[in-house]
Amino acid sequence: MKVIIKCTAKLRLFGWLLLLTLTGFSAVAQLPIPQPKDTAQAQPAPDDRSAIQVRRPAADRIDEYRSDRAYQYGQDFKPTSSLWSKFWAWFWQKVGAFLNSRAYENFWQYVFLAAIAGGAIWLLVKAEVLGFVFSKKAQNVDLNYEAVTENIHEIDFDQQIDTAIQQRNYRLAVRLLYLQTLKHLSNRNLIDWKPDKTNRSYVYDLAQSPLQPEFETLTTQFEYIWYGDFPITEERFKPLQESFVRFNR
């Protein structure tokens, strides 16, 4: 009996649910379906039965347009060229033909690359960037001028300077004149000579002396010629020699 009552209750519940479901679907079906809005409204077609009005340009305007090169289509006008532009056009045409030739690909391109590499190395050596690889050869002279900086008081400068001038080694002669000047200043206790001191140190030693301006000028000239490797001829050497002699007096 209890089983029958439970089944009856379940059937009633299922029936109510089915009724509610059908009622919902019917309500949804009765809702109005939204229609897409047609934004592009049809425009009435223009009346093509209207009279056509023909407009013709003036005769002088037509002649002006005909003579204008901007409106002359299909006609190529060659630009005017001078002899200079023709030469460069011919030159670059030859260069392009040469670069595309077999002779350039097989031989000349390697010659050019070797020349460029050699020029770059020469510039680096000239700028003394590769001085540690390509050192300059010492000049072939009989003067042991490297030993002069060790003890300037043991050198016969007059004899060494005369020998350098006879050999036309004016660059070395300027160096000997400068070292001789250092010897004179040291003998007069105007500078404190030491082998490891720089030239500018001796200039500073003369800070309180009226000789400093002229000595500084001689020092600058000596450094340009000796360390800067500036070439010096006999004509340029004689006035400089006189300056050293006059200063040492």
Helices and strands as residue ranges (DSSP letters): H 2-29, H 59-67, G 69-71, H 83-99, H 102-103, I 104-108, H 109-126, G 145-149, G 152-154, H 157-166, H 170-187, H 199-205, H 212-226, H 234-248
